């Protein structure tokens, strides 16, 4: 065989070979840079975990002078690892850094480089700006920047985990488990409690906080220090909004781009209309939540100012903690006897109305709140345009979507009916001795609380049995879907009722407000109700077996409260054995993440088309 002759001249052939060698070297260089970037990122993630653990040890324990020096050296090591990662990205890996970083990520990176200033430029004798020099050269600034960088780096790692096609339901469940474990370890810190806490109680309280339940085996007001209460508040906030909301916020808002799969998964988690609105939706969720909690805290502060014997700091802490706990439907209180304290119950009516509004806002569901706010804002803009004699904007055909109408109607009906029944049943019993205004206030408050909040103004142990049955029903229903409330959700109850109406009337389809309810929604509603009933009976059976000495009605009430993440109790929670406490922890977790969601994450889904079998009927009468 003859070799194919090249048509290139000797000089052109030399250039061609030179170009091939250069390209080969560049490819090897790009590969080397890529490997180096991955290695540095892996090391940075390990350093991030080390940094957060070191911060926990620094804050949660008392240390000797040598202990502080050891921690400071460790933090400096972490600082240089982070700095190496940032410098490498800004010099040798600039193209990928520009592609994967947003504005605030740049701020964090620059702040990290600023922490190197004391090493490069020692402490000046005569600083130009003493206040700035004091801040930049302080350990607080260094530790704050390192913590922020660690959170961003780990959030980016979570998003990379999503890119591996991890099942969303399983990932969400694992995120809750992770935060429950972290919360347990934090609550076990010596500085978190006054006289210590057992591991089982710490695990129980952490689970209750992350699952926004409110059951507790210890007295929160006397057990936890300000640090412990701060940890508890963070666990409640993370648990209410969902761990994935926060990690996705940091990953996207600070670390830039994400894969199509992770964006699709996040869109389903936060129920965004499109992938282009992920960042605005995340900001909207966090901003909207913080604004409601801030307004609630201000109103609570105004209602309790100079009435509880607290100093200004104590009043601010009380207002902020109760606003957070009410909106998140957590049910925790940092005040002795909680909402049943005589100073509140006998002298303050306004705080119960404020707390009721916060509970309703939290348990009605974020999508419903946003849709309601948008509809009201549109009506207000049209009203202002008419007042200014301008042509108003085009009116939306359906400002309130079907879900909003269903939830608002069902929620309002249950709230009013519950308040009326409570008023009638407990008028001469637990409400005896109160004025008419106080009776109405307590009736409305105790109609809203069982939906998932768990606060107690009137001791539930003193309710009539018929009242407890009504409360159990309200606890079973819970709040709205995509809310901080528990239960089977009012959406599910409405779907079941609409399906029942269609069956009784012989309607061919299930309809509401001019819309046909999808068969898939009806099937899921039926499954949720069936699983909730089966789970409740199984939990009650196990609890009764573990606690044969306790009153039956108290055990049944406790089981319902835990499984549907309500937090109300007839007073037996501290008396439970450790096995019962752990069983309730499992119930609270399942109630928060959803048994169906957990099962879909663990069971392999069927792929492909199902075989077509002949249809037949089951005899149901």
C-alpha positions, 0 to 999 in steps of 0.5 A: 500500500502506498502512503497518502502524500501530504499536499502541505509544504514543508513550512506549512507542515511544521506549523501544522505540527506546532499547532497540534503540539500547542493544542495538546498542551492546552488540552492538558493544561485545561484538564489540569486546571479542571482537576485542580479546581475540583480538588480545591473545591473538595478541600474547601467543602471539608474546610467549610465543615471544619469551620462550622464545627469550630464555630459551634465549639467556639460559641457553645463551650467555655474555653481556656486561653490555650483553647482559644488559641488553638481554635484561632489557629484552626480558623486561620488554616481554614482562611488560607484554604478559602483564600487559595480557592478564591485566588485560583478562581480569579487567576487561573480559572477566571473564565469558569469563575465569571460564569458561575458567580453572581454579584453577591458571591463576588462580595463574599470572595472580596470580603474573604480577601480583605481578611488577609489584610492583617497578614499583608499589612500589620496593624497600623499604629495611626489608622486613618479610620479607627472604626474601620480598622477596628472592624476589619482587624477583629476576630468577629469580622474574620469569623463572620466572613469565614462562616458566610463563605462556608455556608455558601460553599456547602450550599453549592455542594448541595446543589451539585448533589441535586445534579446527580439526579437524587430523588427530590422527595428523598433529598427533602426527607434527608435534609430534614433528618440532617437538620434534626441531627444538627439541631440535637447536637447544638441543643446539647451544647453546655451554653444552650441550656441552663442545667443541661438536657438529656440526648433524648430530650434534645432530639425530641425538641429538635425534631419538634422544632424542625417539624414545626410541631411544638411538643416538648418534653422540657419547659422551654422558658426555664431550660434554654439560655438565650443561645438555646432559644436562638438555636430553637428559633433558627430550627423553627425557621428552617423547618417551616420554610424548608431546608431546600428553600434556604440551601437553594437560595444560597446556591443560586443567589451566590454561586450562579448557574445550575443544571436544568435538572436541578432548576426543574427540581427546585421549581417543583419544590418552591412551586415557581411558574418558570425556571426564569423566576427561580431567584425572584421566587426564592427572594419573594418567599424569604422576603415575604416571610420575614416581613410578616414576622417583623410586622407581627413582632412589632404588633406583639411588642406594642401589645405587651409593652410594660405589661409583663414585667420584662425589660426592653430586651426581654420584650423584644425577644418575647415579641420576635420569638412568638411572632416567628413561632406563630407564623411558622405554626411551631407553638413554642413559647419562651415565656413561663406558662406560654399563652396561658400566663395570667398576665396575658390571659387576664389583661391582654386581649389584643395579643390573641388576635395578633397571634391568630392572624399570624397563625392563619397567615402561616397555615393558609399557605404561601401560594394562597397568600401571594395570589391574594396579595396580587389580587388585592394589589391589582384591585387597588391599582385599578381603584387608584387609576379611576380616582385619578381619572386614568384608564385602569389596567386590563383586569385579570379574568380570574384574579383568584385561582381555583386553589385560592378560592377552595382554600379560603372558603374551606379554611374560613368555614372551619375557622368560623364553625370551630370558633362557634362550636368552642364558644357554645361547648365551653361557654360555662366550662373552660370559658367560665368567668371571662367577659364576653369579649374574652370568650369570643377572643379565646373561642377564635384563638382556640379554633385557629390553634388546633390547625397546627399552631399548638399554643395553649391559652386555656388548658386542653386537659379541662375541655369537655370530651365533645370539645376534644373530638372537635379539636381532634378533627381540626388537628386532623385537617390542619392547614393549607398545602405548601404552608407551615401547617400540618394535617391532611390539609384543607385542600385534601378535605375540599377534594374529598368533599367535592368528590363525595358531592359528585358521587351523590349527585351522579355528576360525571366529573368533579368540578369547582368554580368552573374548573374540573378537578384532575383525577390525579388530585382526587386519587392523591387526596384519597390516598392521603386520607387513607394513609393518615387514618391508618397511621393514626391508628397504628401510632395510637396502638403502639403508644397505648402499648408503651404507656398503659398507665396514662389516660387513654384520651391523653394518649390518643390526643398526643398521637394526633398532635404529633402525627399532624404536627400540631403541638397541643398536649393534655400534659403527658409529654414529659411523662412519656418513656424514652421509647414513646418519645422516639416514636413521637419523633418518628411521627412528627417527622412523617407528618412534616415530610409527608408519608406519601412523599417519603414513600415515593422517594424510597419506592422505585417508580414504574416506567413505561406504559402499564398493561391494559387489563379488562375492567371490573367492579368492586362491590361497594355498598 
